[in-house]
Amino acid sequence: MAQRLATEYVKTCLTLTEAEMYQFTQFFDKKEAIVKATTAGNGGREIVLRDDSGEEVALTFEKKQDRYVCEGSCRVSNPKLANAIRKAVSRFKGDAIVNRIYPAFTMKYVYKRGSVVQISEIASGKQKLVYEYKNTAAELERLFRRQHVEQEIFNVYIRIDELLDRRNRSDSENVHRSVDEQLARLAHKLFELEA
């Protein structure tokens, strides 16, 4: 297996409450990363993670209302520290674009709300999609709804045909007027369904 050279967090966004900020620092303490937390003048926090090799990563959280928001990028060489950051992004439901850099290629991971939604391989300037999350349940529901609407449209056409036959068979003005009113309502319903 290829040796990873570095992990690059190109675009990372974490939003934490006060309680989650405490859990965040505790999370890294358990991952054998040395955590140094400082409070900035504006109420924000800077969390510096250092592994046993001495590599450091600084994460700056700005205080926005009652949340701490970290938006930024970093590059990590140590696999243990990179893995700890990956687990934190997942656990604290962060969004990120992460490049795992190998000698001959790069694997690009896209995280949304802590879950991987896309993986691509980038080699020789070309990107190849390896994995993409598909919300199968939502897609099936959308298809069901579309078929439900199509069935309703079909039923409206049948009712229109019946009314036109009734109108053609009758010479009564009252029947014609009644059928025309019903046809107007059905035409409007058909317009709504097809939109």
C-alpha positions in Angstrom: 0.0 0.0 0.0 1.3 3.5 -0.8 2.8 5.5 2.0 0.8 8.7 2.7 2.9 11.8 2.6 0.5 14.2 4.2 -3.1 15.0 4.9 -4.3 18.4 3.8 -7.5 19.8 5.3 -8.2 22.2 2.4 -11.5 23.6 3.7 -12.8 22.7 7.2 -15.7 24.0 9.1 -16.6 23.0 12.6 -19.4 24.7 14.6 -19.4 23.8 18.4 -21.4 24.8 21.4 -19.7 25.6 24.7 -20.2 22.0 25.9 -19.0 20.6 22.6 -15.9 22.8 22.8 -15.0 21.2 26.1 -15.7 17.7 24.6 -13.5 18.6 21.6 -10.5 19.3 23.8 -11.2 16.2 25.9 -11.5 14.2 22.7 -7.9 15.1 21.7 -6.5 14.5 25.2 -7.8 10.9 24.7 -6.1 10.6 21.3 -2.7 11.2 22.7 -2.3 14.6 21.2 -1.1 17.4 23.5 -3.8 20.1 23.6 -3.0 23.7 24.4 -6.2 25.8 24.6 -6.1 29.6 24.9 -8.9 32.1 24.9 -8.7 35.1 22.6 -9.8 38.6 23.5 -13.0 38.4 21.5 -14.1 35.2 23.4 -12.8 32.9 20.7 -10.5 30.0 21.3 -7.3 28.7 19.8 -6.7 25.0 20.1 -3.1 23.9 19.4 -2.7 20.1 18.8 0.8 18.7 19.1 1.7 15.0 18.6 4.6 13.1 20.1 6.8 14.0 17.1 6.4 17.7 17.8 4.1 18.5 14.8 1.6 21.2 15.6 -1.7 22.2 14.2 -3.5 25.3 15.3 -7.3 25.5 15.1 -8.8 29.0 15.6 -12.4 29.1 16.7 -14.2 32.5 16.5 -17.0 33.2 18.9 -20.2 33.8 16.9 -23.2 34.4 19.1 -23.4 31.2 21.3 -21.2 29.0 19.0 -17.5 28.6 18.3 -16.8 28.4 14.6 -13.5 27.1 13.1 -13.1 27.7 9.3 -9.7 27.1 7.8 -7.1 24.7 6.5 -4.1 22.9 7.7 -1.6 20.3 6.6 -0.7 17.3 8.8 2.2 14.9 8.2 1.8 12.6 11.2 -0.8 9.9 10.4 -2.0 9.6 14.0 -2.7 13.3 14.3 -4.4 13.4 10.8 -6.5 10.4 11.9 -7.5 12.2 15.2 -8.6 15.3 13.3 -10.6 13.1 10.8 -12.4 11.5 13.7 -13.1 14.9 15.3 -14.6 16.2 12.0 -16.8 13.1 11.9 -17.8 13.1 15.6 -18.5 16.8 15.7 -20.4 16.8 12.4 -18.1 19.1 10.5 -17.8 19.9 6.8 -14.4 19.4 5.2 -12.6 18.8 2.0 -9.6 16.6 2.8 -6.7 15.6 0.5 -4.7 12.6 1.4 -1.5 13.0 -0.5 0.5 10.0 -1.8 3.6 10.0 -4.0 1.7 9.3 -7.3 -1.9 10.5 -6.6 -4.2 12.3 -4.2 -7.4 11.0 -2.7 -9.9 13.8 -2.1 -12.6 13.2 0.5 -15.6 15.5 0.9 -17.4 15.5 4.3 -20.8 16.9 5.0 -22.1 17.0 8.5 -19.5 14.5 9.6 -20.1 11.9 6.9 -18.1 11.2 3.7 -20.3 12.1 0.8 -17.7 11.9 -2.0 -14.3 10.3 -2.7 -12.2 11.1 -5.8 -8.8 10.1 -7.0 -6.7 12.8 -8.5 -3.7 11.6 -10.6 -1.9 13.3 -13.5 -4.2 16.3 -13.3 -7.3 14.1 -13.8 -10.0 13.5 -11.3 -11.9 10.2 -11.1 -15.0 9.7 -8.9 -14.5 6.7 -6.7 -17.5 7.0 -4.4 -20.6 9.3 -4.0 -23.2 9.1 -1.4 -26.7 8.6 -2.7 -29.7 9.1 -0.5 -31.6 6.1 -1.8 -34.6 6.5 0.5 -35.2 10.1 -0.6 -34.7 9.1 -4.3 -37.2 6.3 -4.0 -39.7 8.7 -2.3 -39.2 11.2 -5.1 -39.8 8.6 -7.7 -42.9 7.4 -5.9 -44.3 10.9 -5.7 -43.6 11.4 -9.4 -45.4 8.2 -10.3 -48.3 9.2 -7.9 -48.7 12.5 -9.8 -48.5 10.7 -13.2 -51.3 8.4 -12.0 -53.4 11.4 -11.0 -52.8 13.0 -14.4 -53.9 9.8 -16.1 -57.1 9.7 -13.9 -57.9 13.4 -14.8 -57.6 12.5 -18.5 -60.0 9.6 -18.1 -62.5 11.9 -16.3 -62.1 14.5 -19.1 -62.9 11.9 -21.8 -66.0 10.8 -19.8 -67.2 14.3 -19.5 -66.6 15.1 -23.2 -68.5 11.9 -24.2 -71.4 13.0 -21.9 -71.4 16.4 -23.5 -71.5 15.0 -27.0 -74.4 12.7 -26.2 -76.6 15.4 -24.7 -78.5 18.3 -26.4 -79.4 20.0 -23.1 -77.9 23.4 -22.4 -77.9 22.7 -18.6 -75.8 19.5 -19.2 -73.4 21.4 -21.5 -73.0 24.2 -18.9 -72.4 21.7 -16.0 -69.9 19.7 -18.1 -68.1 22.8 -19.2 -67.7 24.0 -15.5 -66.3 20.5 -14.6 -64.0 20.5 -17.6 -62.7 24.0 -16.6 -61.9 22.7 -13.0 -60.2 19.6 -14.4 -58.2 21.7 -16.9 -56.9 23.8 -14.0 -56.1 20.7 -11.9 -54.3 19.2 -14.9 -52.3 22.5 -15.2 -51.3 22.3 -11.5 -50.3 18.6 -11.7 -48.2 19.0 -14.8 -46.4 22.0 -13.4 
